[in-house]
Amino acid sequence: MTAREDMLAGRPYNPGDGELVAMRKAAQGLMRDYNATIIGDKTRARALTQLLGTWNGAVVRTPFHVDYGKHIHFGPGCFVNYGCFFMDICEIRIGARCQFGTAVQLLTEDRPRDRKTRAKGVEWGKPITIGDDVWVGGGAVILPGVTVGDGAIIGAGSVVTRDVAPGATVVGNPARPLPRKS
């Protein structure tokens, strides 16, 4: 197994592996190029097509930050507002027509809880899956391994530590479902 295969499978891996360093460097160059553009620049589509696993025409405001980019997959009709961080050491799969407020963070990476193991620099991750028609409010953070169901709403500033049911609205830190209106 390569470090990239281990990383994508959620197994412990060394982020200093040469292939992974080269992939991050390539992503940083594409992010730099994309983040230097403004609305209407002809180079935007090319940069996002090269950076992302699946772009699908998503509207992505700059600045936008990723680890690798290649592990991010957008469905059609998505919108990402300014200053979002999509850290993709594992896959991030986003359904159709999803909207992300300013400064949203999707974080697939995780670290050992034991300090001696953590000192070795090993990490791992879990994928994030977001269904169709999801709204994620500004400043929300979605943690590794979370699945957000179709039509859900994540309140601004919420920290999502567990799966969100389809159609649910969650708020707070940690995010908890609001009661459904009758």
Secondary structure as the mmCIF struct_conf table of DSSP 4:
data_model
#
loop_
_struct_conf.conf_type_id
_struct_conf.id
_struct_conf.beg_label_comp_id
_struct_conf.beg_label_asym_id
_struct_conf.beg_label_seq_id
_struct_conf.end_label_comp_id
_struct_conf.end_label_asym_id
_struct_conf.end_label_seq_id
HELX_RH_AL_P HELX_RH_AL_P1 ALA A 3 LEU A 8
TURN_TY1_P TURN_TY1_P1 ALA A 9 GLY A 10
STRN STRN1 TYR A 13 TYR A 13
TURN_TY1_P TURN_TY1_P2 PRO A 15 GLY A 16
HELX_RH_AL_P HELX_RH_AL_P2 GLY A 18 ASN A 35
TURN_TY1_P TURN_TY1_P3 ALA A 36 ALA A 36
TURN_TY1_P TURN_TY1_P4 ILE A 39 GLY A 40
TURN_TY1_P TURN_TY1_P5 LYS A 42 LYS A 42
HELX_RH_AL_P HELX_RH_AL_P3 THR A 43 LEU A 51
BEND BEND1 LEU A 52 GLY A 53
STRN STRN2 THR A 54 THR A 54
TURN_TY1_P TURN_TY1_P6 ASN A 56 GLY A 57
STRN STRN3 VAL A 59 VAL A 60
HELX_LH_PP_P HELX_LH_PP_P1 ARG A 61 ARG A 61
BEND BEND2 THR A 62 PRO A 63
STRN STRN4 PHE A 64 VAL A 66
BEND BEND3 ASP A 67 GLY A 69
TURN_TY1_P TURN_TY1_P7 LYS A 70 HIS A 71
STRN STRN5 ILE A 72 PHE A 74
TURN_TY1_P TURN_TY1_P8 PRO A 76 GLY A 77
STRN STRN6 PHE A 79 VAL A 80
TURN_TY1_P TURN_TY1_P9 TYR A 82 GLY A 83
STRN STRN7 CYS A 84 MET A 87
BEND BEND4 ILE A 89 CYS A 90
STRN STRN8 ILE A 92 ILE A 94
TURN_TY1_P TURN_TY1_P10 ALA A 96 ARG A 97
STRN STRN9 GLN A 99 PHE A 100
TURN_TY1_P TURN_TY1_P11 THR A 102 ALA A 103
STRN STRN10 GLN A 105 LEU A 107
STRN STRN11 GLU A 109 ASP A 110
BEND BEND5 ARG A 113 ASP A 114
HELX_RH_AL_P HELX_RH_AL_P4 ARG A 115 ALA A 119
TURN_TY1_P TURN_TY1_P12 LYS A 120 GLY A 121
STRN STRN12 GLU A 123 GLU A 123
STRN STRN13 TRP A 124 GLY A 125
STRN STRN14 ILE A 128 ILE A 130
TURN_TY1_P TURN_TY1_P13 ASP A 132 ASP A 133
STRN STRN15 TRP A 135 VAL A 136
TURN_TY1_P TURN_TY1_P14 GLY A 138 GLY A 139
STRN STRN16 VAL A 141 ILE A 142
TURN_TY1_P TURN_TY1_P15 PRO A 144 GLY A 145
STRN STRN17 THR A 147 VAL A 148
TURN_TY1_P TURN_TY1_P16 ASP A 150 GLY A 151
STRN STRN18 ILE A 153 ILE A 154
TURN_TY1_P TURN_TY1_P17 ALA A 156 GLY A 157
STRN STRN19 VAL A 159 VAL A 160
BEND BEND6 ARG A 162 ARG A 162
STRN STRN20 VAL A 164 VAL A 164
TURN_TY1_P TURN_TY1_P18 PRO A 166 GLY A 167
STRN STRN21 THR A 169 VAL A 171
TURN_TY1_P TURN_TY1_P19 GLY A 172 ALA A 175
STRN STRN22 ARG A 176 PRO A 177
HELX_LH_PP_P HELX_LH_PP_P2 LEU A 178 LYS A 181
#
